[in-house]
């Protein structure tokens, strides 16, 4: 059976509302999506690093509890796991402060088994960080050679604006490696000072990757691919927290690729409009479900529903 391999940071998110902590949950952008995929019955593996501390124990245990293989999370004996404080505003959007105490980032892992049509999810600053770039790039190249599909979520936050000059070559390299690219209007505003899907796609993305999804908060999702330009209104939902909304859009998209048999040969020949509609609907459903709680991922009941839908296809 096909599987998903995520590579990204781990962090413990402590969530605040009105100045008071209301919950703590393991997180990280690719991590959140991989947890949702585990809950939805998709075989998943996560590559990362964590401190050799109680937070690190919690993170690895959380992966296993949610059906994700955490054997490729490297534990460093002399470092503490990163912590993030997420402050929710009146719209339930989060403002972050990150605390990190890795004396030296040194991502060191044994490559998991990668087979043709497996899907690799990567993104955020982790995917461009110069300190671990050789290891991340090496794995992405390896996965590509093995016939995996690479899904890249740009996810470039304003807090890394000052690093932009030194990581731009890595961003471009990722765009070129990726089979599908997703980014938000905020990502491209920070990176290229450009707004609008067509402007971003034509000037910055299409030369490297022809399949592009542009998200913009509560405004419609925009798709540009294979000569297809399409907008998808978002699913109206009662929002408790938008933490993980984009991460779960990614998870739902990857779930949809699994569910509807989007393989490398389909990617190379080009998805038709109906296939795009189906996978983007899955992406939006996962994202909407995640926003109903402060858990960063889809809830277990929805995951069970998605798992049964996959089984039904088998």
Secondary structure, 3 states (H helix, E strand, C coil): CCCEEEECCCEEEEEEECCEEEEEEEECHHHHHHHHHHHCCCCEEEEEEEECCHHHHHHHHHHHHCCEEEEEEEEECCCEEEEEEEEECCCCCEEEEEEEECCCCCCCCCCCCCCCCCEEEEECHHHCCCCCHHHHHHHHHHHHHCCCEEEEECCCCHHHHHHHHHHHHHHHHHHHHCCEEEEEHHHHHHHHCCCCHHHHHHHHHCCCCCCEEEEECCEEEEEEECCEEEEECCCCCCCCCCCCHHHHHHHHHHHHHHHCCCCHHHHHHCCCHHHHHHHHHHHHHHHHHHCCCCCCCCCHHHHHHHHHHHHHHC
